[in-house]
Amino acid sequence: MTVDPAQERGLWLLRGSILGMVHQIISELEAEERRHTADRLAEDRAMGLWPRVIPILGRPADRPDGEGWIDPDASLQTSELPKIHG
């Protein structure tokens, strides 16, 4: 099957146009997500909720059970915090 060069060019232009539109949509979605995240962080800071969690020194931060993290909403007093010995 022989493809007409003009049709082939047209298909490449269509492909490029579609990819350009997809790229634009993805860029707009990413920008919206960044704006949403920035707005949420600004609201948290204004309400005194920043940071949401406070890492305890010397413990891994990525444990799935949450061990090693203090929830600031729990209203812990400084005297109730675990002692860390170096």
A tleap script that builds the chain and sets N, CA, C and O, in Angstrom:
source leaprc.protein.ff14SB
mol = sequence {
  NMET THR VAL ASP PRO ALA GLN GLU ARG GLY
  LEU TRP LEU LEU ARG GLY SER ILE LEU GLY
  MET VAL HIE GLN ILE ILE SER GLU LEU GLU
  ALA GLU GLU ARG ARG HIE THR ALA ASP ARG
  LEU ALA GLU ASP ARG ALA MET GLY LEU TRP
  PRO ARG VAL ILE PRO ILE LEU GLY ARG PRO
  ALA ASP ARG PRO ASP GLY GLU GLY TRP ILE
  ASP PRO ASP ALA SER LEU GLN THR SER GLU
  LEU PRO LYS ILE HIE CGLY
}
set mol.1.N position { 0.845 -1.177 0.000 }
set mol.1.CA position { 0.000 0.000 0.000 }
set mol.1.C position { 0.891 1.241 0.000 }
set mol.1.O position { 1.782 1.383 0.837 }
set mol.2.N position { 0.643 2.099 -0.918 }
set mol.2.CA position { 1.412 3.324 -1.057 }
set mol.2.C position { 0.633 4.474 -0.424 }
set mol.2.O position { -0.564 4.642 -0.656 }
set mol.3.N position { 1.344 5.253 0.376 }
set mol.3.CA position { 0.717 6.398 1.034 }
set mol.3.C position { 1.162 7.656 0.311 }
set mol.3.O position { 2.348 7.857 0.046 }
set mol.4.N position { 0.214 8.474 0.007 }
set mol.4.CA position { 0.493 9.752 -0.642 }
set mol.4.C position { 1.315 10.618 0.317 }
set mol.4.O position { 0.931 10.768 1.477 }
set mol.5.N position { 2.438 11.190 -0.137 }
set mol.5.CA position { 3.258 12.033 0.750 }
set mol.5.C position { 2.474 13.181 1.388 }
set mol.5.O position { 2.751 13.558 2.526 }
set mol.6.N position { 1.516 13.730 0.679 }
set mol.6.CA position { 0.711 14.819 1.254 }
set mol.6.C position { -0.144 14.296 2.405 }
set mol.6.O position { -0.299 14.970 3.424 }
set mol.7.N position { -0.700 13.088 2.242 }
set mol.7.CA position { -1.486 12.492 3.325 }
set mol.7.C position { -0.593 12.168 4.520 }
set mol.7.O position { -0.983 12.369 5.670 }
set mol.8.N position { 0.604 11.664 4.237 }
set mol.8.CA position { 1.528 11.337 5.322 }
set mol.8.C position { 1.904 12.590 6.109 }
set mol.8.O position { 1.926 12.571 7.340 }
set mol.9.N position { 2.197 13.676 5.397 }
set mol.9.CA position { 2.498 14.948 6.076 }
set mol.9.C position { 1.304 15.403 6.905 }
set mol.9.O position { 1.458 15.877 8.031 }
set mol.10.N position { 0.113 15.253 6.333 }
set mol.10.CA position { -1.098 15.641 7.061 }
set mol.10.C position { -1.286 14.831 8.332 }
set mol.10.O position { -1.684 15.362 9.368 }
set mol.11.N position { -0.994 13.529 8.240 }
set mol.11.CA position { -1.104 12.682 9.431 }
set mol.11.C position { -0.082 13.081 10.490 }
set mol.11.O position { -0.391 13.084 11.682 }
set mol.12.N position { 1.138 13.418 10.062 }
set mol.12.CA position { 2.155 13.847 11.020 }
set mol.12.C position { 1.770 15.173 11.671 }
set mol.12.O position { 1.991 15.375 12.866 }
set mol.13.N position { 1.198 16.069 10.883 }
set mol.13.CA position { 0.748 17.344 11.451 }
set mol.13.C position { -0.387 17.128 12.449 }
set mol.13.O position { -0.426 17.760 13.504 }
set mol.14.N position { -1.311 16.228 12.103 }
set mol.14.CA position { -2.412 15.911 13.015 }
set mol.14.C position { -1.877 15.302 14.303 }
set mol.14.O position { -2.305 15.669 15.397 }
set mol.15.N position { -0.937 14.367 14.167 }
set mol.15.CA position { -0.328 13.735 15.350 }
set mol.15.C position { 0.344 14.789 16.233 }
set mol.15.O position { 0.167 14.792 17.451 }
set mol.16.N position { 1.109 15.676 15.613 }
set mol.16.CA position { 1.778 16.737 16.372 }
set mol.16.C position { 0.788 17.660 17.052 }
set mol.16.O position { 1.013 18.102 18.178 }
set mol.17.N position { -0.306 17.951 16.370 }
set mol.17.CA position { -1.329 18.815 16.940 }
set mol.17.C position { -1.986 18.156 18.150 }
set mol.17.O position { -2.208 18.801 19.174 }
set mol.18.N position { -2.293 16.873 18.023 }
set mol.18.CA position { -2.906 16.141 19.139 }
set mol.18.C position { -1.946 16.075 20.316 }
set mol.18.O position { -2.350 16.304 21.456 }
set mol.19.N position { -0.680 15.764 20.056 }
set mol.19.CA position { 0.305 15.713 21.144 }
set mol.19.C position { 0.460 17.079 21.803 }
set mol.19.O position { 0.616 17.167 23.021 }
set mol.20.N position { 0.419 18.139 21.009 }
set mol.20.CA position { 0.504 19.487 21.565 }
set mol.20.C position { -0.668 19.800 22.481 }
set mol.20.O position { -0.493 20.406 23.538 }
set mol.21.N position { -1.874 19.383 22.070 }
set mol.21.CA position { -3.060 19.612 22.907 }
set mol.21.C position { -2.978 18.812 24.204 }
set mol.21.O position { -3.315 19.321 25.273 }
set mol.22.N position { -2.533 17.563 24.110 }
set mol.22.CA position { -2.391 16.731 25.310 }
set mol.22.C position { -1.377 17.357 26.257 }
set mol.22.O position { -1.604 17.418 27.466 }
set mol.23.N position { -0.257 17.823 25.707 }
set mol.23.CA position { 0.769 18.465 26.536 }
set mol.23.C position { 0.199 19.713 27.222 }
set mol.23.O position { 0.461 19.944 28.403 }
set mol.24.N position { -0.575 20.512 26.490 }
set mol.24.CA position { -1.169 21.723 27.059 }
set mol.24.C position { -2.134 21.377 28.195 }
set mol.24.O position { -2.132 22.036 29.234 }
set mol.25.N position { -2.951 20.354 28.000 }
set mol.25.CA position { -3.907 19.938 29.037 }
set mol.25.C position { -3.170 19.473 30.285 }
set mol.25.O position { -3.543 19.840 31.399 }
set mol.26.N position { -2.130 18.669 30.107 }
set mol.26.CA position { -1.349 18.187 31.253 }
set mol.26.C position { -0.701 19.357 31.977 }
set mol.26.O position { -0.704 19.396 33.207 }
set mol.27.N position { -0.143 20.311 31.234 }
set mol.27.CA position { 0.486 21.481 31.854 }
set mol.27.C position { -0.520 22.285 32.669 }
set mol.27.O position { -0.211 22.734 33.773 }
set mol.28.N position { -1.723 22.468 32.128 }
set mol.28.CA position { -2.756 23.213 32.853 }
set mol.28.C position { -3.191 22.477 34.116 }
set mol.28.O position { -3.413 23.105 35.152 }
set mol.29.N position { -3.315 21.160 34.041 }
set mol.29.CA position { -3.678 20.377 35.226 }
set mol.29.C position { -2.594 20.457 36.296 }
set mol.29.O position { -2.902 20.581 37.482 }
set mol.30.N position { -1.335 20.386 35.889 }
set mol.30.CA position { -0.238 20.495 36.851 }
set mol.30.C position { -0.217 21.871 37.500 }
set mol.30.O position { 0.006 21.982 38.705 }
set mol.31.N position { -0.447 22.927 36.711 }
set mol.31.CA position { -0.470 24.284 37.258 }
set mol.31.C position { -1.621 24.443 38.252 }
set mol.31.O position { -1.454 25.065 39.301 }
set mol.32.N position { -2.772 23.890 37.928 }
set mol.32.CA position { -3.921 23.950 38.840 }
set mol.32.C position { -3.618 23.222 40.147 }
set mol.32.O position { -3.976 23.702 41.223 }
set mol.33.N position { -2.960 22.069 40.058 }
set mol.33.CA position { -2.600 21.319 41.263 }
set mol.33.C position { -1.622 22.120 42.126 }
set mol.33.O position { -1.743 22.137 43.351 }
set mol.34.N position { -0.652 22.782 41.484 }
set mol.34.CA position { 0.292 23.610 42.252 }
set mol.34.C position { -0.431 24.757 42.945 }
set mol.34.O position { -0.152 25.056 44.106 }
set mol.35.N position { -1.367 25.405 42.234 }
set mol.35.CA position { -2.132 26.502 42.856 }
set mol.35.C position { -2.962 25.984 44.026 }
set mol.35.O position { -3.016 26.619 45.080 }
set mol.36.N position { -3.606 24.837 43.845 }
set mol.36.CA position { -4.430 24.258 44.904 }
set mol.36.C position { -3.569 23.925 46.122 }
set mol.36.O position { -3.957 24.211 47.255 }
set mol.37.N position { -2.412 23.327 45.892 }
set mol.37.CA position { -1.513 22.974 46.993 }
set mol.37.C position { -1.039 24.228 47.711 }
set mol.37.O position { -1.014 24.264 48.941 }
set mol.38.N position { -0.663 25.258 46.960 }
set mol.38.CA position { -0.202 26.505 47.576 }
set mol.38.C position { -1.318 27.146 48.399 }
set mol.38.O position { -1.071 27.644 49.498 }
set mol.39.N position { -2.538 27.135 47.876 }
set mol.39.CA position { -3.674 27.696 48.622 }
set mol.39.C position { -3.914 26.926 49.914 }
set mol.39.O position { -4.145 27.524 50.964 }
set mol.40.N position { -3.860 25.599 49.835 }
set mol.40.CA position { -4.089 24.769 51.023 }
set mol.40.C position { -3.007 25.021 52.071 }
set mol.40.O position { -3.310 25.121 53.260 }
set mol.41.N position { -1.747 25.123 51.641 }
set mol.41.CA position { -0.669 25.385 52.591 }
set mol.41.C position { -0.817 26.764 53.221 }
set mol.41.O position { -0.558 26.931 54.413 }
set mol.42.N position { -1.229 27.752 52.432 }
set mol.42.CA position { -1.435 29.095 52.977 }
set mol.42.C position { -2.550 29.087 54.022 }
set mol.42.O position { -2.430 29.737 55.061 }
set mol.43.N position { -3.627 28.358 53.754 }
set mol.43.CA position { -4.715 28.241 54.735 }
set mol.43.C position { -4.233 27.546 56.002 }
set mol.43.O position { -4.572 27.965 57.109 }
set mol.44.N position { -3.447 26.493 55.846 }
set mol.44.CA position { -2.920 25.776 57.009 }
set mol.44.C position { -2.038 26.687 57.850 }
set mol.44.O position { -2.140 26.694 59.077 }
set mol.45.N position { -1.177 27.451 57.196 }
set mol.45.CA position { -0.297 28.367 57.936 }
set mol.45.C position { -1.117 29.420 58.673 }
set mol.45.O position { -0.819 29.756 59.819 }
set mol.46.N position { -2.146 29.938 58.015 }
set mol.46.CA position { -2.987 30.967 58.632 }
set mol.46.C position { -3.711 30.433 59.862 }
set mol.46.O position { -3.972 31.181 60.804 }
set mol.47.N position { -4.035 29.147 59.859 }
set mol.47.CA position { -4.732 28.545 60.999 }
set mol.47.C position { -3.761 27.957 62.016 }
set mol.47.O position { -4.190 27.368 63.009 }
set mol.48.N position { -2.458 28.109 61.782 }
set mol.48.CA position { -1.478 27.586 62.723 }
set mol.48.C position { -1.277 26.093 62.624 }
set mol.48.O position { -0.827 25.471 63.586 }
set mol.49.N position { -1.596 25.499 61.492 }
set mol.49.CA position { -1.470 24.051 61.331 }
set mol.49.C position { -0.229 23.668 60.532 }
set mol.49.O position { -0.148 22.556 60.011 }
set mol.50.N position { 0.716 24.558 60.434 }
set mol.50.CA position { 1.902 24.246 59.633 }
set mol.50.C position { 3.074 24.009 60.547 }
set mol.50.O position { 3.293 24.853 61.416 }
set mol.51.N position { 3.826 22.983 60.450 }
set mol.51.CA position { 3.590 21.844 59.560 }
set mol.51.C position { 2.536 20.918 60.142 }
set mol.51.O position { 2.287 20.939 61.347 }
set mol.52.N position { 1.922 20.115 59.303 }
set mol.52.CA position { 0.879 19.193 59.758 }
set mol.52.C position { 1.445 18.134 60.696 }
set mol.52.O position { 0.796 17.763 61.674 }
set mol.53.N position { 2.633 17.651 60.411 }
set mol.53.CA position { 3.286 16.687 61.287 }
set mol.53.C position { 4.698 17.156 61.556 }
set mol.53.O position { 5.320 17.803 60.714 }
set mol.54.N position { 5.199 16.828 62.729 }
set mol.54.CA position { 6.533 17.244 63.136 }
set mol.54.C position { 7.379 15.990 63.292 }
set mol.54.O position { 7.049 15.133 64.112 }
set mol.55.N position { 8.453 15.856 62.534 }
set mol.55.CA position { 9.277 14.657 62.688 }
set mol.55.C position { 10.045 14.686 64.004 }
set mol.55.O position { 10.539 15.735 64.417 }
set mol.56.N position { 10.144 13.545 64.655 }
set mol.56.CA position { 10.962 13.423 65.854 }
set mol.56.C position { 12.358 13.034 65.391 }
set mol.56.O position { 12.518 12.098 64.607 }
set mol.57.N position { 13.349 13.736 65.864 }
set mol.57.CA position { 14.723 13.472 65.434 }
set mol.57.C position { 15.139 12.050 65.762 }
set mol.57.O position { 14.757 11.498 66.795 }
set mol.58.N position { 15.921 11.470 64.878 }
set mol.58.CA position { 16.475 10.155 65.131 }
set mol.58.C position { 15.575 8.998 64.759 }
set mol.58.O position { 15.941 7.845 64.989 }
set mol.59.N position { 14.424 9.263 64.199 }
set mol.59.CA position { 13.519 8.184 63.804 }
set mol.59.C position { 13.212 8.308 62.320 }
set mol.59.O position { 13.170 9.413 61.779 }
set mol.60.N position { 12.997 7.174 61.663 }
set mol.60.CA position { 12.688 7.252 60.232 }
set mol.60.C position { 11.347 7.940 59.992 }
set mol.60.O position { 10.376 7.708 60.712 }
set mol.61.N position { 11.313 8.779 58.980 }
set mol.61.CA position { 10.111 9.552 58.703 }
set mol.61.C position { 9.120 8.822 57.817 }
set mol.61.O position { 7.976 9.257 57.678 }
set mol.62.N position { 9.539 7.728 57.222 }
set mol.62.CA position { 8.679 7.092 56.234 }
set mol.62.C position { 8.054 5.793 56.725 }
set mol.62.O position { 7.649 4.963 55.911 }
set mol.63.N position { 7.969 5.602 58.017 }
set mol.63.CA position { 7.373 4.362 58.529 }
set mol.63.C position { 5.878 4.381 58.292 }
set mol.63.O position { 5.224 5.379 58.594 }
set mol.64.N position { 5.317 3.300 57.758 }
set mol.64.CA position { 3.895 3.287 57.432 }
set mol.64.C position { 2.976 3.349 58.647 }
set mol.64.O position { 1.819 3.752 58.522 }
set mol.65.N position { 3.472 2.956 59.820 }
set mol.65.CA position { 2.610 2.967 61.004 }
set mol.65.C position { 2.567 4.332 61.682 }
set mol.65.O position { 1.876 4.510 62.685 }
set mol.66.N position { 3.316 5.307 61.125 }
set mol.66.CA position { 3.311 6.639 61.695 }
set mol.66.C position { 4.212 6.786 62.900 }
set mol.66.O position { 4.281 7.868 63.484 }
set mol.67.N position { 4.908 5.724 63.289 }
set mol.67.CA position { 5.819 5.794 64.428 }
set mol.67.C position { 6.867 6.865 64.158 }
set mol.67.O position { 7.426 6.934 63.064 }
set mol.68.N position { 7.125 7.679 65.135 }
set mol.68.CA position { 8.130 8.714 64.986 }
set mol.68.C position { 7.563 10.056 64.570 }
set mol.68.O position { 8.319 10.972 64.245 }
set mol.69.N position { 6.243 10.189 64.576 }
set mol.69.CA position { 5.625 11.452 64.206 }
set mol.69.C position { 4.687 11.911 65.315 }
set mol.69.O position { 4.037 11.103 65.978 }
set mol.70.N position { 4.633 13.209 65.498 }
set mol.70.CA position { 3.724 13.802 66.474 }
set mol.70.C position { 2.661 14.563 65.699 }
set mol.70.O position { 2.981 15.346 64.805 }
set mol.71.N position { 1.429 14.341 66.030 }
set mol.71.CA position { 0.339 15.080 65.413 }
set mol.71.C position { 0.151 16.369 66.204 }
set mol.71.O position { -0.216 16.314 67.377 }
set mol.72.N position { 0.394 17.540 65.589 }
set mol.72.CA position { 0.258 18.789 66.343 }
set mol.72.C position { -1.163 19.030 66.835 }
set mol.72.O position { -1.370 19.787 67.783 }
set mol.73.N position { -2.136 18.397 66.204 }
set mol.73.CA position { -3.516 18.562 66.659 }
set mol.73.C position { -3.785 17.823 67.958 }
set mol.73.O position { -4.829 18.026 68.577 }
set mol.74.N position { -2.861 16.966 68.383 }
set mol.74.CA position { -3.043 16.210 69.616 }
set mol.74.C position { -2.776 17.066 70.851 }
set mol.74.O position { -3.025 16.620 71.971 }
set mol.75.N position { -2.278 18.275 70.669 }
set mol.75.CA position { -2.025 19.222 71.756 }
set mol.75.C position { -1.127 18.636 72.844 }
set mol.75.O position { -1.442 18.734 74.030 }
set mol.76.N position { -0.033 18.038 72.452 }
set mol.76.CA position { 0.918 17.516 73.434 }
set mol.76.C position { 1.670 18.668 74.091 }
set mol.76.O position { 2.000 19.663 73.445 }
set mol.77.N position { 1.928 18.518 75.358 }
set mol.77.CA position { 2.755 19.484 76.056 }
set mol.77.C position { 4.217 19.090 75.866 }
set mol.77.O position { 4.515 17.922 75.614 }
set mol.78.N position { 5.119 20.042 75.984 }
set mol.78.CA position { 6.540 19.754 75.796 }
set mol.78.C position { 7.014 18.674 76.749 }
set mol.78.O position { 7.847 17.848 76.376 }
set mol.79.N position { 6.504 18.661 77.967 }
set mol.79.CA position { 6.928 17.663 78.947 }
set mol.79.C position { 6.474 16.256 78.566 }
set mol.79.O position { 7.028 15.276 79.063 }
set mol.80.N position { 5.465 16.140 77.683 }
set mol.80.CA position { 4.974 14.832 77.275 }
set mol.80.C position { 5.729 14.259 76.082 }
set mol.80.O position { 5.547 13.094 75.729 }
set mol.81.N position { 6.573 15.076 75.462 }
set mol.81.CA position { 7.312 14.601 74.297 }
set mol.81.C position { 8.361 13.588 74.719 }
set mol.81.O position { 8.929 13.708 75.805 }
set mol.82.N position { 8.630 12.589 73.884 }
set mol.82.CA position { 9.644 11.595 74.229 }
set mol.82.C position { 11.027 12.228 74.310 }
set mol.82.O position { 11.359 13.135 73.547 }
set mol.83.N position { 11.816 11.739 75.238 }
set mol.83.CA position { 13.185 12.234 75.387 }
set mol.83.C position { 14.067 11.550 74.351 }
set mol.83.O position { 13.964 10.342 74.137 }
set mol.84.N position { 14.918 12.315 73.723 }
set mol.84.CA position { 15.834 11.771 72.725 }
set mol.84.C position { 17.242 11.888 73.287 }
set mol.84.O position { 17.722 12.981 73.587 }
set mol.85.N position { 17.879 10.760 73.421 }
set mol.85.CA position { 19.238 10.744 73.955 }
set mol.85.C position { 20.205 10.539 72.807 }
set mol.85.O position { 20.045 9.604 72.023 }
set mol.86.N position { 21.212 11.405 72.696 }
set mol.86.CA position { 22.138 11.354 71.565 }
set mol.86.C position { 23.312 10.515 71.751 }
set mol.86.O position { 24.146 10.412 70.852 }
savepdb mol mol.pdb
quit
